[in-house]
């Protein structure tokens, strides 16, 4: 008898627009990583950015720089 295994999502993704704290300022680690990615992509990002917007920008820049 074989067992059927379902992939387990260890970190389910939630749309940043649905985050309860999405309007709060980006965290220090988010800002640091975002600025690193932006520098690699030759772009600038604002210092004043929300958690949700930072997450979206990180995703976009990861795709652009191949770090995702």
DRENSEVEX-172504 format. One line per field, with one value per residue (C-alpha): x, y, z; residue number from 1; residue in one letter. Coordinates in steps of 0.02 Angstrom, whole numbers. Layout:
! DRENSEVEX-172504
u	X|... $
v	Y|... $
w	Z|... $
n	NUM|... $
res	a|... $
***
This chain:
! DRENSEVEX-172504
u	0|75|51|2|97|41|170|170|183|296|272|105|109|-18|-46|37|-125|-209|-81|-152|12|46|29|161|337|450|557|744|785|660|737|913|876|771|912|1037|925|891|1076|1108|967|1031|872|827|690|615|667|487|397|265|291|173|253|427|375|308|467|576|481|497|682|721|646|741|910|888|897|721 $
v	0|168|327|486|635|812|950|1049|1236|1293|1476|1510|1671|1805|1951|2106|2201|2086|2114|2191|2283|2320|2508|2514|2570|2438|2342|2370|2205|2242|2414|2346|2206|2320|2446|2307|2242|2417|2455|2295|2342|2520|2590|2698|2663|2783|2772|2799|2643|2531|2348|2296|2408|2352|2171|2204|2297|2158|2030|2138|2172|1991|1943|2080|2039|1850|1837|1770 $
w	0|-49|46|-41|24|1|-9|151|136|276|239|155|57|92|-24|54|20|147|285|443|473|289|311|448|401|326|449|461|375|235|206|207|84|-25|-38|-79|-218|-284|-290|-389|-509|-527|-452|-303|-177|-51|131|185|123|200|242|103|-28|26|5|-170|-219|-149|-253|-410|-384|-343|-511|-598|-519|-521|-333|-309 $
n	1|2|3|4|5|6|7|8|9|10|11|12|13|14|15|16|17|18|19|20|21|22|23|24|25|26|27|28|29|30|31|32|33|34|35|36|37|38|39|40|41|42|43|44|45|46|47|48|49|50|51|52|53|54|55|56|57|58|59|60|61|62|63|64|65|66|67|68 $
res	x|x|x|x|x|x|x|x|x|x|x|x|x|x|x|x|x|x|x|x|x|x|x|x|x|x|x|x|x|x|x|x|x|x|x|x|x|x|x|x|x|x|x|x|x|x|x|x|x|x|x|x|x|x|x|x|x|x|x|x|x|x|x|x|x|x|x|x $
***
